[in-house]
């Protein structure tokens, strides 16, 4: 279905030729690893904010500094694993943006 021209001289939808070719992503490159690390940091901050909403008033483990350190390390590992799966897509987006500028 084509929509009439709206003053731009282009009929919509655009043909596939108007879309840029997909950029290949080298997941073994240092740049991609840095992008993945950044995504991991972003996810960790998100998880930390979510963790602050948990009520710890009747915590089974008793809480304390030790549990806080353990939780911090645990959520850091969760963030690394989540970034490694590529499901968020932030690392790929950053990689495409940065690599196109080189």
Buried (B, 14 or more C-beta within 10 A) or exposed (E): EEEEEEEEEEEEEEEEEEEEEEEEBEEEEEBBEBBBEBBBEBBBEBBBEEBEEEEEEEEEEEEEEEEEEEBEEEBBEBBBEBBEEBEBEBBBEBBBEEBEEE
